[in-house]
Amino acid sequence: MDTHTIVWAILLVVFVILEVSTLALVSIWFAVGSLAGLILSLLGFSIQLQVLAGIIISVLMLTLTIPYAKKIRRKRTMTNVESLIGKKVLLSESIEFSKPGLVTVNGVKWTAVSNKDILEINIPVIITAVDGNKLIVEKEGND
């Protein structure tokens, strides 16, 4: 194995480790470019062709994967708590200005407060926000 092959192999390993450690598509294109250089080195092509192929493949991969990377980064998975916002639930215990009430969401009891109204038991409410371990609710149909 010649020096160029070892260098390409080291570059490939470094870029793969970097990609695995970040999972943010920051070096995958350089890993593929390094793989191209490594293959050409193993096949006995000149260092100039190896470097040129590595650069071209890296740029090509970068160009082709940037739209995909942007799409992935744009998608944000809501947490369990964030997914509660907008849900319609029944009030299990009335809410007064000085006393929070209770709602049950997916079998779990939550403390509920309202910034607008005094709410009676068994009326439908909409979860508008989550504040720590409290759900902020308002009467269904309030605008």
QUILINHU-V592108 format. One record per residue. RES is the residue in one small letter. BURIAL is b if it has 16 or more other ideal C-beta (glycine too) atoms within 10 Angstrom, else e. Layout:
res=<RES	RES>
burial=<BURIAL	BURIAL>
This chain:
res=<m	d	t	h	t	i	v	w	a	i	l	l	v	v	f	v	i	l	e	v	s	t	l	a	l	v	s	i	w	f	a	v	g	s	l	a	g	l	i	l	s	l	l	g	f	s	i	q	l	q	v	l	a	g	i	i	i	s	v	l	m	l	t	l	t	i	p	y	a	k	k	i	r	r	k	r	t	m	t	n	v	e	s	l	i	g	k	k	v	l	l	s	e	s	i	e	f	s	k	p	g	l	v	t	v	n	g	v	k	w	t	a	v	s	n	k	d	i	l	e	i	n	i	p	v	i	i	t	a	v	d	g	n	k	l	i	v	e	k	e	g	n	d>
burial=<e	e	e	b	b	e	b	b	b	e	b	b	e	e	b	b	e	e	b	e	e	e	e	e	b	e	b	b	b	b	b	b	b	b	b	b	b	b	e	b	b	e	e	e	e	e	e	e	e	b	e	e	b	b	e	e	b	b	e	e	b	b	e	e	e	e	e	e	e	e	e	e	e	e	e	e	e	e	e	e	e	e	e	b	e	e	e	e	b	e	b	e	b	b	b	e	e	e	e	b	b	e	b	e	e	e	e	e	e	b	e	b	b	b	e	e	e	e	b	e	e	e	e	e	b	b	b	e	e	b	e	e	e	e	b	b	b	b	b	e	e	e	e>
